[in-house]
Amino acid sequence: MDPWSESEGKRAHDPLFQCFSQNQNLRQPVQNCCKERSPDTVVARSERCTCIWVSGPIIVGAGPSGLAVAACLKEKGISSLILERSNCIASLWQLKTYDRLSLHLPRQFCELPLMPFPADYPIYPSKQQFVAYLESYAARFGICPTYNRTVVHAEYDEQLLLWRVRTRPSGIMGDEVEYVSRWLVVATGENAEAVQPDIDGLQEFQGSVVHTSAYKSGSAFTGKRVLVVGCGNSGMEVCLDLCNHNAEPHIVVRDAVHILPREMLGQSTFGLSMWLLKWLPVHVVDRILLLLARAMLGDTARLGLKRPTFGPLELKSLSGKTPVLDVGTFAKIKSGDIKVRPAIRQISGRRVEFVDRQWNEFDAIVLATGYKSNVPFWLKDRELFSDKDGLPRKPFPNGWKGEKGLYSVGFTRRGLMGTSVDARRIAHDIEQQWKSKELHRDVFI
């Protein structure tokens, strides 16, 4: 007996599927199904539960990654269900980014599959332009996510050979809804939850503390001395924004960091790197980039910005750490408008002491400490994803597919280019299964 026939037989004896109606809709709700199931599965659930069969894949997350997979599937004639905990697509971009943000890479490297950016867009589209592009993308492919549903548990049912995804209303009390499908695509990405650093005395700091996910503009900090913790692209750009609004920013640089000009030799640094990699090995391209960067920026170590041992591209490949593409911050550091500080030793009141024993008082602290995956908190799978960091265990390009119909997208550490590659692979893989089993017809026993 083939696996699909076996799963059909198992479903025939499951109360969940005995509840399903015989119509041909993509998603059919069935009230109170959960109460008919075994006590062990009902005990953690609300008194009233809706169970919904999804004939196509379930996609968790309506960011660029989730939209890309849904579009690639739609192009192949396969509908999907996107579950989104927020009230909009691309919630990270729309709700948790600062006003002056723009794409750090040229637009041609940030396009989603099947639809380019408008021709009149600038080389580096703004946050607002990128969101408009995503909204147009969703509209073009008829993508309508189910909003305000937070996935609290997803697990593969070994008896039915199907994924069961349990959700709750986001931020309010309400009934649980369980969605059931043969496929589950995890598209919550690397940046699902803000990272809160463990700094001695931070909780007792007497000024304001804000993560970059809640930072909008330096206008709220005019005339204030602000400590920015974190020296990635966000931390550097927030410092520049603070300078432009007449604040006094200091930036904590705890580790070595690569700073590169955003453009070299008349083209984008990223584009130049991609071109050079066609002909030269990574370590040689890294040497070229560092020589050009030194010629343009000088010795960054003299200003407290030591470079890592590995080159920028090699370091990105090994650890996922992205080099800073400078948009004007470095000039402010050289002029002294932005002061570089080492790691924080402790905080007392408004006073911050650093590991070099120097100290200053600050009015505010901005945490540019990044984000992390939240997959281990809701997905009960330990084969595709790591418990440690919530990322696929296998590096790109082999981390997109797990077992039993589980997929991941948006975890490549290669930005939207990596997302596009994985989205196409996932859609192709599901299409092969869809065709081989004629799954365009809903199966109800």
Secondary structure as UniProt FT lines:
FT   HELIX           3..11
FT   TURN            12..13
FT   HELIX           15..18
FT   STRAND          27..31
FT   HELIX           34..36
FT   HELIX           39..42
FT   TURN            43..44
FT   STRAND          49..54
FT   STRAND          58..60
FT   HELIX           64..75
FT   TURN            76..77
FT   STRAND          81..83
FT   HELIX           91..95
FT   TURN            99..100
FT   HELIX           107..109
FT   TURN            113..114
FT   TURN            119..120
FT   HELIX           127..140
FT   TURN            141..142
FT   STRAND          149..157
FT   TURN            158..161
FT   STRAND          162..169
FT   TURN            170..171
FT   STRAND          176..181
FT   STRAND          184..186
FT   TURN            190..191
FT   STRAND          193..194
FT   TURN            200..201
FT   HELIX           202..204
FT   STRAND          208..211
FT   TURN            212..214
FT   HELIX           218..221
FT   TURN            222..223
FT   STRAND          225..229
FT   HELIX           233..244
FT   TURN            245..246
FT   STRAND          248..252
FT   STRAND          259..261
FT   STRAND          263..264
FT   TURN            265..266
FT   STRAND          267..268
FT   HELIX           269..277
FT   TURN            278..279
FT   HELIX           282..297
FT   HELIX           300..303
FT   HELIX           312..319
FT   STRAND          324..326
FT   HELIX           329..335
FT   STRAND          339..341
FT   STRAND          344..348
FT   TURN            349..350
FT   STRAND          351..354
FT   TURN            355..356
FT   STRAND          359..361
FT   STRAND          364..367
FT   STRAND          371..372
FT   HELIX           375..377
FT   TURN            387..389
FT   TURN            396..397
FT   TURN            404..405
FT   STRAND          406..408
FT   HELIX           415..436
FT   TURN            437..440
//
